[in-house]
Amino acid sequence: MAADTGHAPREITAIRRADGESRALAASLPRLVLEARRIAANVIHGLHGRRRAGAGESFWQYRRFVSGEPSQNVDWRRSARDDHLYVREQEWEASHTVWLWPDRSPSMAFASKQARDSKLERGLIVTFALAELLVAGGERVGIPGLLNPTASRSVIDKMAQAMLHDDDARFSLPPSFVPASLAEIVVLSDFWSPLPEITTMLAGLSASGAHGTLIQIVDPAEETFPYSGRIEFVEPENGTVITAGRAEKWADDYVARVARHRAEIRAETNKLDWLFSTHTTSRSAAELLLFLHSGMMVSKGSARGATVKVGQRA
């Protein structure tokens, strides 16, 4: 592995490629199936469909004035158009916000020969595609510290532009912020960060009652450690070089350490009723997208605090 000295140009290339790939990916999903699941969740669980009358600022609809209501509720301008009295209703704004965090740190640029995409590209493709599907379903989507929640149909363009003009340091984990209690959070990262950092992140994001999913995106080589002979490994975040005289002797210890790290992350997410799963870049991006989107449909239709199981926990 070589040190990542050209991360910024590669990130720009990855963002632009992900823009096109994500649109094609979102369009290729079986929308009728996804829509059927959404509707079924609404009917069965009384899902909080965001477009209905209630307290809010956005205009929803006019309705007939009902005898006994306060007269100040009457919209006199609308009522002057015909012989009936009308009330101006506002849209209920307990809208469902989804915060997406694609890890763009230097370690995500790695890609072996067995991978379809780099970890960075895969994370961006799925993030963009998921954002487009969520906005099409009436949700608001944002990126912590980078993009405020938006329901714009041009959400992919907004995300891509925000990233392209972002001059801040690239951190693996999302910045500290307080999401609303009904918010969903999806973090796509390789999660090679020290466990205390991951635990601190989880504690902060879950404190308000928000629900979330952690997806560990890894390269096939990071799963199997297919190295032998004398190899120099370069830590992409700080450039530290570690030399293995016979790398094949490290394989068993490496695999065991990865398994232990994942078990520790899983234990932390289980405490909070969050989901943790892994995704390898040799697999289909559509598979991960469907898993995430379906999981959100189920979690929205389930009571908060209930266990939400979608697919297999890694």
C-alpha positions as CSV (number, residue, x, y, z in Angstrom):
1,M,0.0,0.0,0.0
2,A,1.4,3.4,-0.9
3,A,1.0,6.6,1.1
4,D,-2.0,8.7,-0.1
5,T,-0.4,11.9,-1.2
6,G,-3.0,12.9,-3.8
7,H,-6.2,12.4,-1.8
8,A,-7.9,15.6,-2.8
9,P,-7.8,15.0,-6.6
10,R,-8.9,11.4,-6.1
11,E,-11.8,12.6,-3.9
12,I,-12.9,15.0,-6.6
13,T,-12.8,12.2,-9.2
14,A,-14.7,9.9,-6.8
15,I,-17.4,12.5,-6.1
16,R,-18.0,13.1,-9.8
17,R,-18.1,9.4,-10.6
18,A,-20.4,8.7,-7.7
19,D,-22.8,11.4,-8.9
20,G,-23.5,9.5,-12.1
21,E,-23.3,6.0,-10.7
22,S,-25.7,6.8,-7.8
23,R,-28.4,8.2,-10.1
24,A,-28.3,5.1,-12.2
25,L,-28.3,2.9,-9.1
26,A,-31.3,4.7,-7.6
27,A,-33.2,4.4,-10.8
28,S,-32.5,0.7,-11.2
29,L,-34.1,-0.3,-7.9
30,P,-37.5,-2.0,-7.9
31,R,-39.4,1.2,-7.0
32,L,-42.8,-0.5,-6.9
33,V,-41.5,-3.0,-4.3
34,L,-40.1,-0.2,-2.2
35,E,-43.2,1.9,-2.5
36,A,-45.4,-1.1,-1.5
37,R,-43.3,-1.6,1.6
38,R,-43.7,2.1,2.5
39,I,-47.4,2.0,2.0
40,A,-47.8,-1.2,4.0
41,A,-45.8,0.3,6.9
42,N,-48.0,3.3,6.8
43,V,-51.2,1.2,7.0
44,I,-50.0,-1.4,9.5
45,H,-48.1,0.8,11.9
46,G,-49.7,4.2,11.5
47,L,-46.5,5.7,10.2
48,H,-45.9,9.4,10.8
49,G,-46.6,10.4,7.2
50,R,-45.1,13.9,7.1
51,R,-47.6,15.5,4.7
52,R,-50.7,16.0,6.9
53,A,-52.3,19.0,8.6
54,G,-50.9,20.2,12.0
55,A,-48.7,22.7,13.6
56,G,-46.1,24.0,11.2
57,E,-45.1,26.9,8.9
58,S,-45.8,25.5,5.4
59,F,-49.2,25.8,3.8
60,W,-51.0,22.4,3.4
61,Q,-54.5,23.0,2.2
62,Y,-57.8,24.9,2.7
63,R,-60.8,23.2,4.4
64,R,-64.3,24.3,5.2
65,F,-64.8,26.2,8.4
66,V,-66.6,24.1,11.0
67,S,-69.3,25.7,13.2
68,G,-67.9,26.3,16.7
69,E,-64.3,27.0,15.7
70,P,-62.7,30.4,16.6
71,S,-63.6,33.0,14.0
72,Q,-59.9,34.0,13.8
73,N,-59.2,30.7,12.1
74,V,-61.1,31.9,9.0
75,D,-59.0,32.8,6.0
76,W,-61.1,35.8,4.8
77,R,-59.2,36.4,1.6
78,R,-59.9,32.8,0.4
79,S,-63.4,32.8,1.8
80,A,-64.2,36.0,-0.2
81,R,-64.0,34.0,-3.5
82,D,-67.2,32.1,-2.9
83,D,-70.1,31.6,-0.5
84,H,-68.2,29.4,2.0
85,L,-65.8,30.1,4.9
86,Y,-62.4,28.4,4.7
87,V,-59.6,27.7,7.2
88,R,-56.0,27.7,6.1
89,E,-54.2,24.6,7.4
90,Q,-50.5,24.3,7.8
91,E,-48.5,21.1,7.1
92,W,-47.5,19.0,10.1
93,E,-43.7,19.4,10.3
94,A,-42.6,16.5,12.4
95,S,-40.7,15.5,9.3
96,H,-38.4,12.6,9.3
97,T,-34.8,13.8,8.9
98,V,-32.0,11.4,7.8
99,W,-28.4,12.4,8.5
100,L,-25.9,10.6,6.2
101,W,-22.2,10.5,6.9
102,P,-19.9,9.1,4.2
103,D,-16.4,8.8,5.5
104,R,-14.1,10.7,3.2
105,S,-10.8,10.3,5.2
106,P,-7.6,9.1,3.4
107,S,-8.1,5.5,4.4
108,M,-11.2,5.3,2.3
109,A,-9.3,5.8,-1.0
110,F,-7.9,2.2,-0.8
111,A,-8.9,-0.3,-3.4
112,S,-7.4,-3.7,-4.2
113,K,-7.7,-5.6,-7.5
114,Q,-10.7,-7.6,-6.1
115,A,-12.8,-4.5,-5.4
116,R,-15.4,-3.0,-7.8
117,D,-14.9,0.5,-6.3
118,S,-12.6,2.1,-3.7
119,K,-14.2,2.4,-0.3
120,L,-14.6,6.1,-0.9
121,E,-16.4,5.6,-4.2
122,R,-18.7,3.0,-2.7
123,G,-19.6,5.1,0.3
124,L,-20.4,8.1,-1.9
125,I,-22.4,6.2,-4.5
126,V,-24.6,4.6,-1.8
127,T,-24.9,7.9,0.1
128,F,-26.0,9.8,-3.0
129,A,-28.4,7.1,-4.2
130,L,-30.0,6.7,-0.7
131,A,-30.4,10.5,-0.5
132,E,-32.3,10.6,-3.8
133,L,-34.6,7.7,-2.8
134,L,-35.3,9.3,0.6
135,V,-36.1,12.7,-0.9
136,A,-38.4,11.1,-3.4
137,G,-40.2,9.5,-0.5
138,G,-40.7,12.9,1.2
139,E,-37.9,12.8,3.7
140,R,-35.2,15.5,4.4
141,V,-31.6,14.5,4.1
142,G,-28.5,16.2,5.5
143,I,-24.8,15.7,6.1
144,P,-23.6,16.7,9.6
145,G,-21.5,19.8,9.5
146,L,-21.7,20.1,5.7
147,L,-25.3,20.2,4.4
148,N,-28.4,21.2,6.3
149,P,-31.4,18.9,5.9
150,T,-33.1,19.4,2.6
151,A,-35.9,17.9,0.7
152,S,-34.7,19.3,-2.7
153,R,-35.0,17.0,-5.7
154,S,-31.5,18.1,-6.6
155,V,-30.1,16.7,-3.3
156,I,-27.3,14.8,-5.1
157,D,-26.1,18.0,-6.7
158,K,-26.2,19.8,-3.4
159,M,-24.3,17.1,-1.7
160,A,-21.6,16.9,-4.4
161,Q,-21.1,20.7,-4.5
162,A,-20.9,20.8,-0.7
163,M,-18.2,18.2,-0.7
164,L,-16.3,19.7,-3.6
165,H,-16.1,23.1,-1.8
166,D,-15.3,21.6,1.6
167,D,-11.8,22.7,2.7
168,D,-12.0,21.2,6.2
169,A,-9.9,18.2,7.3
170,R,-11.4,14.8,6.4
171,F,-12.4,12.9,9.6
172,S,-13.5,9.3,9.7
173,L,-16.4,9.9,12.1
174,P,-19.1,12.6,12.0
175,P,-18.7,15.8,14.1
176,S,-20.5,16.1,17.4
177,F,-24.1,17.3,17.0
178,V,-27.5,16.8,18.6
179,P,-30.0,15.2,16.1
180,A,-33.7,15.3,16.7
181,S,-35.2,12.4,18.6
182,L,-37.0,11.1,15.5
183,A,-34.0,11.4,13.3
184,E,-32.2,8.6,11.5
185,I,-28.4,8.5,11.2
186,V,-26.4,6.4,8.8
187,V,-22.6,6.4,9.1
188,L,-20.7,4.7,6.2
189,S,-17.1,4.3,7.2
190,D,-14.4,1.6,7.4
191,F,-14.5,2.1,11.2
192,W,-10.8,1.4,11.7
193,S,-10.9,4.2,14.3
194,P,-10.1,3.3,17.9
195,L,-13.1,1.9,19.8
196,P,-13.2,4.8,22.4
197,E,-13.7,7.3,19.5
198,I,-16.5,5.2,18.1
199,T,-18.1,4.8,21.5
200,T,-17.9,8.5,22.1
201,M,-19.6,9.2,18.8
202,L,-22.4,6.7,19.5
203,A,-23.0,8.2,22.9
204,G,-23.3,11.7,21.5
205,L,-25.6,10.9,18.6
206,S,-27.9,8.6,20.5
207,A,-28.3,10.9,23.6
208,S,-31.4,12.5,22.1
209,G,-33.1,9.2,21.2
210,A,-32.1,9.2,17.6
211,H,-31.8,5.8,15.9
212,G,-28.9,4.9,13.6
213,T,-27.1,2.4,11.5
214,L,-23.3,1.9,11.2
215,I,-22.1,0.3,7.9
216,Q,-18.5,-0.8,7.9
217,I,-17.3,-0.6,4.3
218,V,-14.2,-2.7,3.7
219,D,-12.1,-3.8,0.8
220,P,-11.8,-7.6,0.2
221,A,-8.1,-7.4,1.0
222,E,-9.0,-6.0,4.4
223,E,-11.2,-9.0,5.0
224,T,-8.7,-11.8,4.1
225,F,-5.2,-10.2,4.4
226,P,-3.9,-11.9,1.2
227,Y,-0.3,-10.7,1.6
228,S,2.9,-12.7,1.7
229,G,6.6,-12.1,1.7
230,R,8.2,-8.8,2.6
231,I,5.5,-6.0,2.5
232,E,5.5,-2.4,3.6
233,F,2.2,-1.2,5.0
234,V,1.6,2.5,5.0
235,E,-1.0,4.0,7.4
236,P,-2.9,6.4,5.1
237,E,-4.0,8.8,7.9
238,N,-0.5,9.7,9.2
239,G,2.0,8.0,6.9
240,T,3.4,5.5,9.4
241,V,5.2,2.6,7.8
242,I,5.2,-0.9,9.2
243,T,7.3,-3.6,7.5
244,A,6.4,-7.3,7.6
245,G,9.2,-9.7,6.8
246,R,6.8,-12.6,6.1
247,A,3.4,-11.0,5.9
248,E,1.6,-14.4,5.7
249,K,2.4,-15.0,9.3
250,W,0.4,-12.0,10.3
251,A,-2.9,-13.2,8.7
252,D,-4.4,-15.2,11.6
253,D,-3.7,-12.5,14.2
254,Y,-5.0,-9.8,11.8
255,V,-8.3,-11.7,11.1
256,A,-8.8,-12.3,14.9
257,R,-8.2,-8.7,15.7
258,V,-10.7,-7.5,13.0
259,A,-13.3,-9.9,14.4
260,R,-12.6,-8.6,17.9
261,H,-12.9,-5.0,16.8
262,R,-16.3,-5.7,15.1
263,A,-17.6,-7.6,18.1
264,E,-16.8,-4.6,20.3
265,I,-18.5,-2.2,17.9
266,R,-21.5,-4.5,17.7
267,A,-21.7,-4.7,21.5
268,E,-21.9,-0.9,21.7
269,T,-24.6,-0.6,19.0
270,N,-26.7,-3.4,20.6
271,K,-26.8,-1.4,23.8
272,L,-28.4,1.5,22.0
273,D,-30.6,-0.6,19.6
274,W,-28.6,0.7,16.7
275,L,-27.7,-1.5,13.7
276,F,-24.2,-2.5,12.7
277,S,-23.4,-4.4,9.5
278,T,-20.5,-4.8,7.1
279,H,-20.2,-4.4,3.4
280,T,-17.4,-5.5,1.1
281,T,-16.6,-3.5,-2.0
282,S,-16.5,-6.7,-4.1
283,R,-20.3,-6.9,-3.6
284,S,-23.1,-5.0,-5.3
285,A,-23.8,-1.4,-4.2
286,A,-27.4,-2.0,-4.9
287,E,-27.4,-4.7,-2.2
288,L,-26.3,-2.2,0.4
289,L,-28.7,0.5,-0.8
290,L,-31.7,-1.9,-0.6
291,F,-30.6,-3.0,2.9
292,L,-30.5,0.6,4.1
293,H,-33.6,1.8,2.5
294,S,-35.7,-1.2,3.6
295,G,-34.3,-0.9,7.1
296,M,-35.5,2.7,7.3
297,M,-39.0,1.7,6.2
298,V,-39.2,-0.9,9.0
299,S,-37.7,1.4,11.7
300,K,-40.2,4.2,10.8
301,G,-43.1,1.8,11.1
302,S,-41.9,0.3,14.4
303,A,-42.3,1.9,17.8
304,R,-39.3,3.7,19.0
305,G,-37.3,1.6,21.4
306,A,-38.4,-1.7,19.8
307,T,-35.8,-3.9,18.2
308,V,-35.5,-3.3,14.5
309,K,-33.9,-6.2,12.6
310,V,-33.2,-5.8,8.9
311,G,-31.0,-8.4,7.2
312,Q,-28.3,-10.0,9.2
313,R,-26.2,-8.2,11.8
314,A,-22.6,-8.6,10.9
